Amino acid sequence: MLLVLIIHEAGLRSSLVAQLSLAGASIVTAKDVDDPMLTRSVRKPSILVLDHEFVAAQQAGWLDDVLAEPRWNRLVVLDGPADCPADPRCIALDGKNAAASIMASMPGWKAQLVA
């Protein structure tokens, strides 16, 4: 399963890329969900990992629109506990423990895709 990271804080982004890559995750980083590279790269439902800073800069209802796109299986919002709409596919995580939480959740997310 592909993880797409849109995280503006360089330290957090680098840390997540390193930890998740070592754990075997496939990762793409981008600056925006409308990046043309994502259109080419994301062919199967993937996990979109965003930071609160990015989400806060978007219009109201933006996360609902993103969740409606079939290319996203899950949205993970780091350090923004109130950002997620009332949708179980949107998960808010603490950035400090995000890599471990994401890796622990991925088998269940994959199983739900198959079911």
N, CA, C and O atoms as CSV, one atom per row, in Angstrom:
chain,resi,resn,atom,element,x,y,z
A,1,MET,N,N,0.850,-1.172,0.000
A,1,MET,CA,C,0.000,0.000,0.000
A,1,MET,C,C,0.893,1.230,0.000
A,1,MET,O,O,1.870,1.302,0.745
A,2,LEU,N,N,0.555,2.178,-0.825
A,2,LEU,CA,C,1.341,3.395,-0.968
A,2,LEU,C,C,0.939,4.433,0.072
A,2,LEU,O,O,-0.244,4.653,0.330
A,3,LEU,N,N,1.939,5.059,0.655
A,3,LEU,CA,C,1.721,6.189,1.558
A,3,LEU,C,C,2.151,7.457,0.835
A,3,LEU,O,O,3.261,7.526,0.306
A,4,VAL,N,N,1.284,8.454,0.809
A,4,VAL,CA,C,1.607,9.744,0.217
A,4,VAL,C,C,1.705,10.744,1.356
A,4,VAL,O,O,0.735,10.970,2.080
A,5,LEU,N,N,2.880,11.343,1.513
A,5,LEU,CA,C,3.117,12.293,2.599
A,5,LEU,C,C,3.106,13.714,2.067
A,5,LEU,O,O,3.848,14.052,1.144
A,6,ILE,N,N,2.260,14.538,2.655
A,6,ILE,CA,C,2.273,15.980,2.397
A,6,ILE,C,C,2.465,16.626,3.763
A,6,ILE,O,O,1.511,16.948,4.471
A,7,ILE,N,N,3.730,16.801,4.101
A,7,ILE,CA,C,4.114,17.298,5.418
A,7,ILE,C,C,5.115,18.422,5.215
A,7,ILE,O,O,6.181,18.218,4.634
A,8,HIS,N,N,4.771,19.594,5.692
A,8,HIS,CA,C,5.613,20.763,5.446
A,8,HIS,C,C,6.829,20.850,6.352
A,8,HIS,O,O,7.863,21.377,5.939
A,9,GLU,N,N,6.734,20.354,7.560
A,9,GLU,CA,C,7.874,20.405,8.483
A,9,GLU,C,C,8.916,19.377,8.030
A,9,GLU,O,O,8.682,18.170,8.089
A,10,ALA,N,N,10.057,19.873,7.583
A,10,ALA,CA,C,11.089,19.014,6.989
A,10,ALA,C,C,11.563,17.922,7.939
A,10,ALA,O,O,11.760,16.784,7.514
A,11,GLY,N,N,11.746,18.240,9.198
A,11,GLY,CA,C,12.230,17.249,10.156
A,11,GLY,C,C,11.257,16.104,10.336
A,11,GLY,O,O,11.659,14.940,10.334
A,12,LEU,N,N,9.992,16.415,10.489
A,12,LEU,CA,C,8.966,15.385,10.652
A,12,LEU,C,C,8.848,14.556,9.377
A,12,LEU,O,O,8.766,13.329,9.432
A,13,ARG,N,N,8.841,15.227,8.237
A,13,ARG,CA,C,8.744,14.514,6.960
A,13,ARG,C,C,9.921,13.548,6.787
A,13,ARG,O,O,9.720,12.387,6.431
A,14,SER,N,N,11.139,14.019,7.034
A,14,SER,CA,C,12.329,13.170,6.891
A,14,SER,C,C,12.284,11.992,7.844
A,14,SER,O,O,12.604,10.865,7.467
A,15,SER,N,N,11.888,12.253,9.070
A,15,SER,CA,C,11.807,11.187,10.067
A,15,SER,C,C,10.795,10.122,9.660
A,15,SER,O,O,11.070,8.926,9.760
A,16,LEU,N,N,9.628,10.557,9.201
A,16,LEU,CA,C,8.607,9.597,8.780
A,16,LEU,C,C,9.057,8.794,7.563
A,16,LEU,O,O,8.862,7.579,7.513
A,17,VAL,N,N,9.653,9.464,6.592
A,17,VAL,CA,C,10.132,8.758,5.400
A,17,VAL,C,C,11.145,7.688,5.812
A,17,VAL,O,O,11.071,6.549,5.350
A,18,ALA,N,N,12.072,8.050,6.664
A,18,ALA,CA,C,13.099,7.091,7.091
A,18,ALA,C,C,12.483,5.920,7.846
A,18,ALA,O,O,12.744,4.763,7.515
A,19,GLN,N,N,11.671,6.208,8.855
A,19,GLN,CA,C,11.098,5.146,9.680
A,19,GLN,C,C,10.160,4.239,8.893
A,19,GLN,O,O,10.217,3.016,9.025
A,20,LEU,N,N,9.304,4.835,8.080
A,20,LEU,CA,C,8.348,4.038,7.328
A,20,LEU,C,C,9.028,3.238,6.217
A,20,LEU,O,O,8.627,2.110,5.931
A,21,SER,N,N,10.046,3.811,5.596
A,21,SER,CA,C,10.797,3.083,4.560
A,21,SER,C,C,11.505,1.877,5.158
A,21,SER,O,O,11.484,0.786,4.586
A,22,LEU,N,N,12.132,2.081,6.314
A,22,LEU,CA,C,12.817,0.961,6.971
A,22,LEU,C,C,11.840,-0.148,7.362
A,22,LEU,O,O,12.208,-1.321,7.428
A,23,ALA,N,N,10.603,0.237,7.618
A,23,ALA,CA,C,9.582,-0.746,7.984
A,23,ALA,C,C,8.946,-1.392,6.755
A,23,ALA,O,O,8.075,-2.253,6.886
A,24,GLY,N,N,9.377,-0.982,5.564
A,24,GLY,CA,C,8.901,-1.621,4.344
A,24,GLY,C,C,7.783,-0.918,3.608
A,24,GLY,O,O,7.231,-1.480,2.663
A,25,ALA,N,N,7.429,0.290,4.007
A,25,ALA,CA,C,6.345,1.012,3.340
A,25,ALA,C,C,6.833,1.627,2.030
A,25,ALA,O,O,7.997,2.008,1.906
A,26,SER,N,N,5.940,1.719,1.070
A,26,SER,CA,C,6.203,2.445,-0.172
A,26,SER,C,C,5.728,3.876,0.040
A,26,SER,O,O,4.595,4.102,0.464
A,27,ILE,N,N,6.600,4.847,-0.257
A,27,ILE,CA,C,6.310,6.241,0.085
A,27,ILE,C,C,6.551,7.162,-1.097
A,27,ILE,O,O,7.503,6.995,-1.859
A,28,VAL,N,N,5.665,8.138,-1.228
A,28,VAL,CA,C,5.816,9.241,-2.169
A,28,VAL,C,C,5.587,10.509,-1.363
A,28,VAL,O,O,4.672,10.561,-0.540
A,29,THR,N,N,6.403,11.529,-1.587
A,29,THR,CA,C,6.163,12.820,-0.949
A,29,THR,C,C,5.686,13.805,-2.015
A,29,THR,O,O,6.062,13.713,-3.184
A,30,ALA,N,N,4.861,14.735,-1.587
A,30,ALA,CA,C,4.331,15.749,-2.497
A,30,ALA,C,C,4.100,17.040,-1.726
A,30,ALA,O,O,4.146,17.068,-0.496
A,31,LYS,N,N,3.855,18.098,-2.470
A,31,LYS,CA,C,3.567,19.388,-1.838
A,31,LYS,C,C,2.078,19.671,-1.775
A,31,LYS,O,O,1.639,20.521,-1.001
A,32,ASP,N,N,1.285,18.953,-2.598
A,32,ASP,CA,C,-0.144,19.217,-2.673
A,32,ASP,C,C,-0.839,17.987,-3.250
A,32,ASP,O,O,-0.227,17.241,-4.014
A,33,VAL,N,N,-2.093,17.763,-2.902
A,33,VAL,CA,C,-2.826,16.615,-3.437
A,33,VAL,C,C,-3.110,16.758,-4.927
A,33,VAL,O,O,-3.402,15.768,-5.598
A,34,ASP,N,N,-3.029,17.966,-5.444
A,34,ASP,CA,C,-3.263,18.192,-6.865
A,34,ASP,C,C,-1.990,18.105,-7.686
A,34,ASP,O,O,-1.996,18.422,-8.875
A,35,ASP,N,N,-0.907,17.683,-7.071
A,35,ASP,CA,C,0.365,17.525,-7.771
A,35,ASP,C,C,0.174,16.539,-8.924
A,35,ASP,O,O,-0.293,15.423,-8.694
A,36,PRO,N,N,0.523,16.918,-10.157
A,36,PRO,CA,C,0.349,16.001,-11.296
A,36,PRO,C,C,1.080,14.671,-11.116
A,36,PRO,O,O,0.648,13.650,-11.650
A,37,MET,N,N,2.168,14.677,-10.378
A,37,MET,CA,C,2.902,13.441,-10.128
A,37,MET,C,C,2.021,12.434,-9.385
A,37,MET,O,O,2.130,11.230,-9.616
A,38,LEU,N,N,1.155,12.913,-8.501
A,38,LEU,CA,C,0.273,12.009,-7.774
A,38,LEU,C,C,-0.764,11.382,-8.694
A,38,LEU,O,O,-1.143,10.225,-8.517
A,39,THR,N,N,-1.213,12.143,-9.664
A,39,THR,CA,C,-2.168,11.601,-10.631
A,39,THR,C,C,-1.549,10.420,-11.362
A,39,THR,O,O,-2.231,9.436,-11.648
A,40,ARG,N,N,-0.266,10.515,-11.663
A,40,ARG,CA,C,0.430,9.431,-12.358
A,40,ARG,C,C,0.792,8.289,-11.406
A,40,ARG,O,O,0.782,7.128,-11.816
A,41,SER,N,N,1.110,8.592,-10.153
A,41,SER,CA,C,1.640,7.605,-9.215
A,41,SER,C,C,0.585,6.840,-8.440
A,41,SER,O,O,0.765,5.654,-8.162
A,42,VAL,N,N,-0.495,7.484,-8.091
A,42,VAL,CA,C,-1.500,6.875,-7.216
A,42,VAL,C,C,-2.585,6.238,-8.071
A,42,VAL,O,O,-3.500,6.912,-8.544
A,43,ARG,N,N,-2.467,4.929,-8.259
A,43,ARG,CA,C,-3.413,4.195,-9.099
A,43,ARG,C,C,-4.367,3.325,-8.272
A,43,ARG,O,O,-5.498,3.073,-8.686
A,44,LYS,N,N,-3.911,2.876,-7.121
A,44,LYS,CA,C,-4.736,2.063,-6.230
A,44,LYS,C,C,-5.031,2.885,-4.989
A,44,LYS,O,O,-4.296,3.826,-4.688
A,45,PRO,N,N,-6.093,2.552,-4.259
A,45,PRO,CA,C,-6.370,3.296,-3.028
A,45,PRO,C,C,-5.145,3.323,-2.113
A,45,PRO,O,O,-4.560,2.287,-1.798
A,46,SER,N,N,-4.778,4.518,-1.702
A,46,SER,CA,C,-3.570,4.753,-0.922
A,46,SER,C,C,-3.892,5.523,0.345
A,46,SER,O,O,-5.027,5.945,0.569
A,47,ILE,N,N,-2.885,5.693,1.156
A,47,ILE,CA,C,-3.042,6.422,2.414
A,47,ILE,C,C,-2.400,7.790,2.243
A,47,ILE,O,O,-1.234,7.897,1.863
A,48,LEU,N,N,-3.162,8.823,2.523
A,48,LEU,CA,C,-2.680,10.195,2.433
A,48,LEU,C,C,-2.379,10.692,3.840
A,48,LEU,O,O,-3.264,10.723,4.695
A,49,VAL,N,N,-1.135,11.077,4.079
A,49,VAL,CA,C,-0.705,11.562,5.390
A,49,VAL,C,C,-0.439,13.056,5.265
A,49,VAL,O,O,0.413,13.482,4.485
A,50,LEU,N,N,-1.171,13.842,6.033
A,50,LEU,CA,C,-1.095,15.299,5.976
A,50,LEU,C,C,-0.716,15.863,7.337
A,50,LEU,O,O,-0.975,15.243,8.368
A,51,ASP,N,N,-0.109,17.027,7.336
A,51,ASP,CA,C,0.115,17.688,8.619
A,51,ASP,C,C,-0.962,18.742,8.841
A,51,ASP,O,O,-1.606,19.210,7.902
A,52,HIS,N,N,-1.139,19.098,10.093
A,52,HIS,CA,C,-2.162,20.073,10.467
A,52,HIS,C,C,-1.960,21.395,9.725
A,52,HIS,O,O,-2.934,22.025,9.311
A,53,GLU,N,N,-0.729,21.812,9.556
A,53,GLU,CA,C,-0.442,23.074,8.864
A,53,GLU,C,C,-1.043,23.079,7.458
A,53,GLU,O,O,-1.641,24.070,7.038
A,54,PHE,N,N,-0.883,21.980,6.741
A,54,PHE,CA,C,-1.423,21.886,5.389
A,54,PHE,C,C,-2.953,21.896,5.421
A,54,PHE,O,O,-3.585,22.624,4.655
A,55,VAL,N,N,-3.543,21.097,6.299
A,55,VAL,CA,C,-4.998,21.006,6.386
A,55,VAL,C,C,-5.606,22.352,6.782
A,55,VAL,O,O,-6.630,22.756,6.232
A,56,ALA,N,N,-4.980,23.042,7.731
A,56,ALA,CA,C,-5.503,24.329,8.201
A,56,ALA,C,C,-5.517,25.384,7.099
A,56,ALA,O,O,-6.305,26.328,7.162
A,57,ALA,N,N,-4.667,25.238,6.103
A,57,ALA,CA,C,-4.591,26.209,5.011
A,57,ALA,C,C,-5.659,25.969,3.940
A,57,ALA,O,O,-5.793,26.771,3.015
A,58,GLN,N,N,-6.419,24.876,4.052
A,58,GLN,CA,C,-7.426,24.536,3.042
A,58,GLN,C,C,-8.789,25.113,3.431
A,58,GLN,O,O,-9.003,25.539,4.566
A,59,GLN,N,N,-9.697,25.116,2.464
A,59,GLN,CA,C,-11.052,25.619,2.694
A,59,GLN,C,C,-11.859,24.638,3.540
A,59,GLN,O,O,-11.558,23.445,3.586
A,60,ALA,N,N,-12.869,25.150,4.196
A,60,ALA,CA,C,-13.758,24.296,4.986
A,60,ALA,C,C,-14.357,23.224,4.075
A,60,ALA,O,O,-14.734,23.513,2.940
A,61,GLY,N,N,-14.443,22.011,4.562
A,61,GLY,CA,C,-15.004,20.909,3.796
A,61,GLY,C,C,-14.012,20.232,2.865
A,61,GLY,O,O,-14.361,19.264,2.188
A,62,TRP,N,N,-12.794,20.722,2.822
A,62,TRP,CA,C,-11.778,20.179,1.917
A,62,TRP,C,C,-11.496,18.704,2.208
A,62,TRP,O,O,-11.392,17.902,1.280
A,63,LEU,N,N,-11.370,18.342,3.481
A,63,LEU,CA,C,-11.096,16.940,3.819
A,63,LEU,C,C,-12.225,16.023,3.363
A,63,LEU,O,O,-11.965,14.898,2.937
A,64,ASP,N,N,-13.457,16.473,3.443
A,64,ASP,CA,C,-14.584,15.670,2.961
A,64,ASP,C,C,-14.446,15.424,1.462
A,64,ASP,O,O,-14.695,14.316,0.987
A,65,ASP,N,N,-14.052,16.456,0.718
A,65,ASP,CA,C,-13.852,16.311,-0.727
A,65,ASP,C,C,-12.739,15.313,-1.029
A,65,ASP,O,O,-12.864,14.500,-1.945
A,66,VAL,N,N,-11.657,15.371,-0.263
A,66,VAL,CA,C,-10.540,14.455,-0.476
A,66,VAL,C,C,-10.969,13.030,-0.149
A,66,VAL,O,O,-10.621,12.101,-0.878
A,67,LEU,N,N,-11.709,12.845,0.919
A,67,LEU,CA,C,-12.193,11.506,1.279
A,67,LEU,C,C,-13.116,10.920,0.208
A,67,LEU,O,O,-13.217,9.701,0.068
A,68,ALA,N,N,-13.786,11.790,-0.541
A,68,ALA,CA,C,-14.689,11.321,-1.598
A,68,ALA,C,C,-13.931,10.794,-2.817
A,68,ALA,O,O,-14.515,10.099,-3.649
A,69,GLU,N,N,-12.649,11.111,-2.935
A,69,GLU,CA,C,-11.851,10.635,-4.065
A,69,GLU,C,C,-11.510,9.159,-3.867
A,69,GLU,O,O,-11.035,8.782,-2.796
A,70,PRO,N,N,-11.740,8.321,-4.870
A,70,PRO,CA,C,-11.490,6.885,-4.715
A,70,PRO,C,C,-10.010,6.520,-4.558
A,70,PRO,O,O,-9.702,5.401,-4.149
A,71,ARG,N,N,-9.103,7.421,-4.868
A,71,ARG,CA,C,-7.678,7.065,-4.749
A,71,ARG,C,C,-7.189,7.052,-3.310
A,71,ARG,O,O,-6.083,6.580,-3.048
A,72,TRP,N,N,-7.989,7.563,-2.359
A,72,TRP,CA,C,-7.560,7.605,-0.951
A,72,TRP,C,C,-8.360,6.620,-0.124
A,72,TRP,O,O,-9.576,6.746,0.019
A,73,ASN,N,N,-7.662,5.641,0.417
A,73,ASN,CA,C,-8.258,4.655,1.310
A,73,ASN,C,C,-8.399,5.224,2.715
A,73,ASN,O,O,-9.396,4.982,3.396
A,74,ARG,N,N,-7.403,5.975,3.139
A,74,ARG,CA,C,-7.360,6.575,4.479
A,74,ARG,C,C,-6.701,7.939,4.402
A,74,ARG,O,O,-5.863,8.193,3.537
A,75,LEU,N,N,-7.092,8.813,5.319
A,75,LEU,CA,C,-6.397,10.082,5.535
A,75,LEU,C,C,-5.882,10.058,6.958
A,75,LEU,O,O,-6.606,9.715,7.892
A,76,VAL,N,N,-4.622,10.428,7.111
A,76,VAL,CA,C,-4.013,10.540,8.431
A,76,VAL,C,C,-3.599,11.992,8.590
A,76,VAL,O,O,-2.828,12.517,7.787
A,77,VAL,N,N,-4.112,12.637,9.626
A,77,VAL,CA,C,-3.766,14.033,9.893
A,77,VAL,C,C,-2.896,14.063,11.143
A,77,VAL,O,O,-3.301,13.610,12.213
A,78,LEU,N,N,-1.696,14.604,10.985
A,78,LEU,CA,C,-0.753,14.665,12.100
A,78,LEU,C,C,-0.900,15.971,12.869
A,78,LEU,O,O,-0.985,17.049,12.280
A,79,ASP,N,N,-0.927,15.858,14.177
A,79,ASP,CA,C,-0.957,17.008,15.085
A,79,ASP,C,C,-2.157,17.924,14.856
A,79,ASP,O,O,-2.062,19.133,15.066
A,80,GLY,N,N,-3.274,17.360,14.431
A,80,GLY,CA,C,-4.490,18.140,14.240
A,80,GLY,C,C,-5.696,17.344,14.695
A,80,GLY,O,O,-6.511,16.932,13.869
A,81,PRO,N,N,-5.828,17.116,16.007
A,81,PRO,CA,C,-6.879,16.218,16.494
A,81,PRO,C,C,-8.299,16.637,16.123
A,81,PRO,O,O,-9.187,15.788,16.059
A,82,ALA,N,N,-8.532,17.918,15.878
A,82,ALA,CA,C,-9.882,18.369,15.551
A,82,ALA,C,C,-10.099,18.512,14.045
A,82,ALA,O,O,-11.177,18.926,13.619
A,83,ASP,N,N,-9.095,18.176,13.235
A,83,ASP,CA,C,-9.194,18.384,11.793
A,83,ASP,C,C,-10.076,17.375,11.084
A,83,ASP,O,O,-10.729,17.728,10.102
A,84,CYS,N,N,-10.120,16.144,11.540
A,84,CYS,CA,C,-10.841,15.085,10.832
A,84,CYS,C,C,-12.348,15.267,10.925
A,84,CYS,O,O,-12.890,15.553,11.993
A,85,PRO,N,N,-13.027,15.095,9.770
A,85,PRO,CA,C,-14.493,15.091,9.819
A,85,PRO,C,C,-14.972,13.784,10.459
A,85,PRO,O,O,-14.167,12.903,10.762
A,86,ALA,N,N,-16.259,13.670,10.658
A,86,ALA,CA,C,-16.821,12.466,11.266
A,86,ALA,C,C,-16.849,11.346,10.234
A,86,ALA,O,O,-17.910,10.969,9.737
A,87,ASP,N,N,-15.687,10.828,9.925
A,87,ASP,CA,C,-15.539,9.749,8.951
A,87,ASP,C,C,-14.461,8.820,9.484
A,87,ASP,O,O,-13.350,9.276,9.757
A,88,PRO,N,N,-14.748,7.538,9.642
A,88,PRO,CA,C,-13.758,6.619,10.225
A,88,PRO,C,C,-12.497,6.447,9.370
A,88,PRO,O,O,-11.496,5.916,9.851
A,89,ARG,N,N,-12.536,6.889,8.114
A,89,ARG,CA,C,-11.339,6.787,7.270
A,89,ARG,C,C,-10.344,7.902,7.542
A,89,ARG,O,O,-9.230,7.869,7.020
A,90,CYS,N,N,-10.716,8.875,8.338
A,90,CYS,CA,C,-9.816,9.973,8.707
A,90,CYS,C,C,-9.360,9.760,10.142
A,90,CYS,O,O,-10.172,9.649,11.060
A,91,ILE,N,N,-8.044,9.705,10.315
A,91,ILE,CA,C,-7.459,9.403,11.612
A,91,ILE,C,C,-6.505,10.519,11.998
A,91,ILE,O,O,-5.657,10.919,11.200
A,92,ALA,N,N,-6.640,11.018,13.205
A,92,ALA,CA,C,-5.718,12.033,13.720
A,92,ALA,C,C,-4.684,11.339,14.595
A,92,ALA,O,O,-5.032,10.561,15.484
A,93,LEU,N,N,-3.400,11.629,14.336
A,93,LEU,CA,C,-2.314,11.030,15.103
A,93,LEU,C,C,-1.345,12.099,15.588
A,93,LEU,O,O,-1.202,13.159,14.979
A,94,ASP,N,N,-0.697,11.800,16.678
A,94,ASP,CA,C,0.397,12.623,17.174
A,94,ASP,C,C,1.591,12.383,16.258
A,94,ASP,O,O,1.958,11.236,16.006
A,95,GLY,N,N,2.196,13.451,15.760
A,95,GLY,CA,C,3.329,13.316,14.854
A,95,GLY,C,C,4.502,12.552,15.436
A,95,GLY,O,O,5.239,11.899,14.699
A,96,LYS,N,N,4.688,12.623,16.754
A,96,LYS,CA,C,5.831,11.966,17.393
A,96,LYS,C,C,5.754,10.443,17.304
A,96,LYS,O,O,6.787,9.779,17.215
A,97,ASN,N,N,4.554,9.885,17.326
A,97,ASN,CA,C,4.377,8.435,17.292
A,97,ASN,C,C,3.746,7.958,15.991
A,97,ASN,O,O,3.288,6.819,15.901
A,98,ALA,N,N,3.721,8.818,14.993
A,98,ALA,CA,C,2.977,8.516,13.773
A,98,ALA,C,C,3.498,7.299,13.037
A,98,ALA,O,O,2.701,6.470,12.599
A,99,ALA,N,N,4.806,7.161,12.883
A,99,ALA,CA,C,5.349,6.039,12.101
A,99,ALA,C,C,4.909,4.704,12.698
A,99,ALA,O,O,4.435,3.829,11.972
A,100,ALA,N,N,5.058,4.543,13.985
A,100,ALA,CA,C,4.673,3.281,14.639
A,100,ALA,C,C,3.169,3.049,14.522
A,100,ALA,O,O,2.733,1.928,14.258
A,101,SER,N,N,2.377,4.096,14.717
A,101,SER,CA,C,0.919,3.953,14.631
A,101,SER,C,C,0.476,3.595,13.218
A,101,SER,O,O,-0.404,2.753,13.039
A,102,ILE,N,N,1.073,4.222,12.223
A,102,ILE,CA,C,0.724,3.939,10.828
A,102,ILE,C,C,1.085,2.497,10.484
A,102,ILE,O,O,0.272,1.768,9.916
A,103,MET,N,N,2.304,2.088,10.828
A,103,MET,CA,C,2.732,0.729,10.494
A,103,MET,C,C,1.880,-0.316,11.216
A,103,MET,O,O,1.591,-1.373,10.654
A,104,ALA,N,N,1.480,-0.035,12.439
A,104,ALA,CA,C,0.635,-0.977,13.175
A,104,ALA,C,C,-0.765,-1.064,12.557
A,104,ALA,O,O,-1.410,-2.109,12.638
A,105,SER,N,N,-1.232,0.008,11.950
A,105,SER,CA,C,-2.582,0.046,11.372
A,105,SER,C,C,-2.648,-0.492,9.952
A,105,SER,O,O,-3.708,-0.937,9.511
A,106,MET,N,N,-1.540,-0.459,9.233
A,106,MET,CA,C,-1.565,-0.825,7.810
A,106,MET,C,C,-2.094,-2.227,7.510
A,106,MET,O,O,-2.840,-2.376,6.542
A,107,PRO,N,N,-1.753,-3.267,8.282
A,107,PRO,CA,C,-2.327,-4.586,7.959
A,107,PRO,C,C,-3.858,-4.593,7.984
A,107,PRO,O,O,-4.491,-5.211,7.129
A,108,GLY,N,N,-4.438,-3.919,8.944
A,108,GLY,CA,C,-5.900,-3.839,9.011
A,108,GLY,C,C,-6.481,-3.054,7.853
A,108,GLY,O,O,-7.523,-3.418,7.309
A,109,TRP,N,N,-5.806,-1.973,7.472
A,109,TRP,CA,C,-6.272,-1.177,6.336
A,109,TRP,C,C,-6.208,-1.997,5.051
A,109,TRP,O,O,-7.125,-1.941,4.232
A,110,LYS,N,N,-5.141,-2.749,4.874
A,110,LYS,CA,C,-5.014,-3.601,3.685
A,110,LYS,C,C,-6.098,-4.663,3.669
A,110,LYS,O,O,-6.685,-4.935,2.621
A,111,ALA,N,N,-6.371,-5.266,4.817
A,111,ALA,CA,C,-7.383,-6.309,4.900
A,111,ALA,C,C,-8.770,-5.756,4.536
A,111,ALA,O,O,-9.569,-6.449,3.906
A,112,GLN,N,N,-9.048,-4.534,4.926
A,112,GLN,CA,C,-10.336,-3.927,4.594
A,112,GLN,C,C,-10.484,-3.692,3.098
A,112,GLN,O,O,-11.596,-3.734,2.571
A,113,LEU,N,N,-9.372,-3.443,2.411
A,113,LEU,CA,C,-9.426,-3.274,0.958
A,113,LEU,C,C,-9.807,-4.559,0.259
A,113,LEU,O,O,-10.529,-4.545,-0.738
A,114,VAL,N,N,-9.317,-5.679,0.787
A,114,VAL,CA,C,-9.559,-6.983,0.187
A,114,VAL,C,C,-10.969,-7.456,0.467
A,114,VAL,O,O,-11.582,-8.122,-0.368
A,115,ALA,N,N,-11.492,-7.116,1.641
A,115,ALA,CA,C,-12.820,-7.594,2.067
A,115,ALA,C,C,-13.941,-7.052,1.203
A,115,ALA,O,O,-15.108,-7.365,1.439
